[in-house]
Amino acid sequence: MTATVTRPREAGAVTRTRGRGVRGRTLSFWLFTGPFLIGLAVFVYIPIGWSAYLSFFEARYTVTPSTFVGFDNYRYMLTNDKFVDSLVTFTVFAAIIVPITWALSLGLALMVHRLRFMQAFFRSVFFLPTAVSFVAASLIWKMSVFSGVRFGLANTVLGWFGADNIAWLANPDPPWYWLVIVTVRLWLQAGFYMILFLAALQNIPPELYEAAAIDGAKPGWQTFRHVTLPQLRATSTAVVLLLLVAAYQAFDEFFNLLTKTTWGRPPLVELYYTALGENQDYGAGSAGAMVLTLLICVVTLLQGKVMGFGRGEESR
């Protein structure tokens, strides 16, 4: 039996080749991710850091801090009735939009998943509204669908049944404006979350349904409850977290549908008027933004902990 001995020169060549391969992969990694990381730092992390720094200073009509005021801006925002009311508005909005969107997107995904023909067509139809601008959709809802005059689509349909016209966005009592805001948000985002649920449904092994049928589970509600829904737990958690964060960031539809109103403002709209209104108080606006960011983080972590996000299957 003859032993093969690697010569030192050949070993060095292999080492150099491996070194060049590692450096090449590292260079490719930074070439692909570098622009994204630079954009993330310039447009996300640096503004967040500057906003946190600015929140401790007096800064009116300028983004340059002038006088250190400590936590005065935070005390002002947390005792500001308008800002606190905007947080309440968000709570109401999230309590309405999150469960309805979750149920609607899951229902659409189940319907499309069971189709035996034209599945791609209906998937595209339901997903298409996500490409529409929030501003454009809000204006369509405001001027065409829920216009307060009798020529609006909603009032036209009500007129067929003899009902009077409704000023959907002109009066907070009764709060018909919630119907307008919720429907436009549902139309815009349900298709996106439907795609997430549809991908999860397609990854469920068929053997699970066969085993459930052997064990006596009836098709329909029993199969959905004991097989489908548990397999969608991770996707459901991610969808709920995304919906909560999106609800906190609601701006376009509120700003365009409730123009110049003092009621029905979510936190971002209230911060917009604080920082860019008559007083242009960037210090107080930054403090409010930090409060909102912290609140988003806390709610997200609590929601993830409650729903078991990130835990392995063995620990559930």
N, C-alpha and C positions, 0 to 999 in steps of 0.2 A: 504494500500500500504506500503510495507516494504522497507526501504532504506538500501542499501548495503554499509557498511563501510569498507574501506580497512585498514587493520591493519598496524601499522608502520613497523613491521618486513617484511610483504609482500611487502610494498612499497619500502623498502630498497633493497630487493632482486631484484625487477624489475629494479631499478636504476642501481644496480651493473651489471645486465645482459645487460642492454643497454650500459653501459660503456664498458663492455668487447666486445660487438658487434662493437662499434665505433672504439675501439683500434684495433680489429681484421681487420676491413676494412682498417684502416690506415696502419697497418703493411703489408697487402696484396698489397696495392697501392705502397708502397716503395719497396717491394720485386720485383714487376714487373717492375717498372719504374726506380729503383735505378741504375741498370747496364747501362741502356740507358743514363741516366743523367750523370753518371760518364764518360762514353765514349764520350758524347757530350762535356763535360767540358774539358777532357784531349786532345781530338783530334780536337776540333773546337774552343772553347772559349779561352782557354789558348794560343794556337798558334796565334789567332787573336790579343789578348792582347799583347803578346810578340812582334809580328810583328809591331803593332802600336808603342810600346815603342822603338823598334830597329830602326824605321824609322827616329828618331831624333838624331841618333848617327852615327859616323863613324865606320863601321864594315866591314872590308875587310878580307877575308879568315877566318873569325870566326863569330859565332853567338853571341859572347860576346861583348857588346858595349864598346867602348874605349873613344871616344871624342864626347862631345855634339856639334852638328852642327846646331841645330834648324831646320829650314825649308829648309836647303840647299839641302837635298836629294829630296825634293818635287820640288824645282825649277829646279834641274838637270833633273828629269824625265819629267817634263812638257815642258822643252825646248829641250828634246832629240828627234830628228827627227824620230828615229826608233820607239820609244814608241808611239809618236803621230801618226805615220803612221800605227802602229798596231791597234790603236783605230779606224782609218779610215777603216782599213781592217775589223774590227768587224762590223762597221756600214754597209758596203757593204754586208757582210755575213749575218747579221741579216735581212737586207732588202730583201734578196733573200730567205733565208731558212724559216723564220717565216711564211709569207703568203702561200708559197708553201706547207709546212708541214701541216698548218691548213686546207687548201683546200683538200689536198690528204687524210688526216686522216678522215676528215668529209665525203668525198666521199666514202671511204672504209666502214665507219660505216653505212652510208645510204644503201650501197649495201648489206652488210652482214645482216643488220636489216630487209631487205625486202625478204631475202631468206626464202623459205618454206621447204628446205631440206638441209642437210649437213651444217647447220649454224655453229655448233661447229667446224667442220673441217676447214672451211675457216677462222673462227675467230682465230683458233690456228695457221694456216699457216701464216696469216698476222702478228700475234704477235710474232712468233718464232724468227725473226731476232733480237728482243730486247735482247735475251739471248746471242748473239754473242759479243765477245770482240771488242771494237773499234779498237784495235791494229790489231787483226786478220783480221777484215773486211778491214781495210786500206791496209794491205799487199796484200790481195786478189785483191782488186781493182787496186793496183799499179802494181802487177806482172802478173795478169791474164786477168783482164777485160780491163784496160786502159794502158797496156804495150805499150811503144813507138815503139816496133818492130812489124813486120808484123804478128807475131804469137799471139798478143793480140786479145781478142774477139772483141773489138770495131774496131780495124784496119782491122780485118778479114772481118767484116760485111761491112765496107767501101770499101774494096777491091772487093767485089761482084759487086759494082756499078761503079768500075773503078776509085775510088778516091785514092789519095796517102796516105801513112801512116802519122799519126799525132803524134808529140812528145808531148803528153798530159801534161807532168809534167816537161819538160825540159826548157821551155821558157815562160816568162811572157807576151810575145807579139806575137800572141794574147793570152789572158788569158784562155786557155783551162782548166787550172787546177781547175777553179771554177766549171766546169761541173763534174769533178771527185769528188771534195769535197762535193758538194751539193748532188750528187746522193748517195754517200755512207752514208751521214748523213740521207737522206730521207729513205733509206732502213733500217737503224738501228732504227729509232725512230718513223716512221709513225704508226707502229702497236701499240705502247704503247698509243699514243694519240687517235687512233681509238677506243681502249677499253674504254677510258674516254667518248668519244662521244657516243659510243654504249650504255653505262650504262645510259647516260642522255636521249637518245632516248627511251629506254625502260621504262623510268619513266614518259613520256608524257601521260597524260590521253587520252584514245581513244575518250572520249566525246568531246574533243576540235575539233577533225577532223570531227566528226558527226555534230557538230554545224556549222563548216565552210562549210560543204557540204550543209546544209540546207540554209545557207546564200548565197549560189551561188558560193562559191569558187571552182574553177576547180582543179582536182587532178593534181599534178605536181608542176610547178613553183609557182602558186598562193598559194597553200597549204604550200609549203616549206617556202615561204617568209613571210606569215602572221601568220603561226602557229608554224611550226617546228623551224625556226631560232630564233624567240623571246624566245621560251622555252629553247633554248640552250645558252642563253646569259651568264649565270653564268659559265657554262662549257667552253665556248669560251674564256671568260676573263681569267680563270685559265690556259687554254692551252696556250694562248698568253704569259702570264707572265712566265710560265715554259719554253717556247721556247726562250724567250729573255734571261733568266738567263742561260739556256743551251748554247746559242750562245756565251755569254760572257765567258763561261767556256770551250769553244772549245780548245782542245789541242792535243789529240791523233791523229786525222786524219791529222791535219796540220803538226804535228811533224814527222809523219811517211811517209806522202806523199811528203812533201817538205823538205826532209832531207838536211841540210846544205845549204839551200838557204837563201838569204837575203831579199827576197820579199815574200809577202803573209803570213806574220806572224801575228797571232792574239795576243792580250795582254798577255795571259798566256805563250805563247811560247817566246815572247820577254822578259818577266820577268824571265823565266827559263834561258835564255842565260845571262841575267844581273846578276842573283844571282849565277849561277853555271857555268858561262863561264870562260874566262881566268882571269878576274879581281876578280870574286867572290865577288861582292859588295852587301852584304846582306842588308846594310842600304838603298841603292838606290832601291834594289829589294823590300824591305818592304814598302818603300814609294810608289812605283808603285802599289803594291798590295792594299794599302790603298786607293789610287786614284781610282783603278778599283772597289773596294768594294763600295766606296761612289757613284760611277757612276751607279753601279748596283742598289743600293738602290733608287737613285733619279729616274732612268728610270722606275723601278718597281712601285714606288709610283705614278708617273705621269700617267703611263699606267693604273694602277688600278683606279685612279681618273677619267680618261677620259672614261673608260668603265664601271664605276659604280660598281667596285668590293667592296663588303661588305655592300652595301646599300640595304635596304629592298625594297620589291616590291612596297610598298605604296609611296616610295619617288622617284620612277623612272618615 
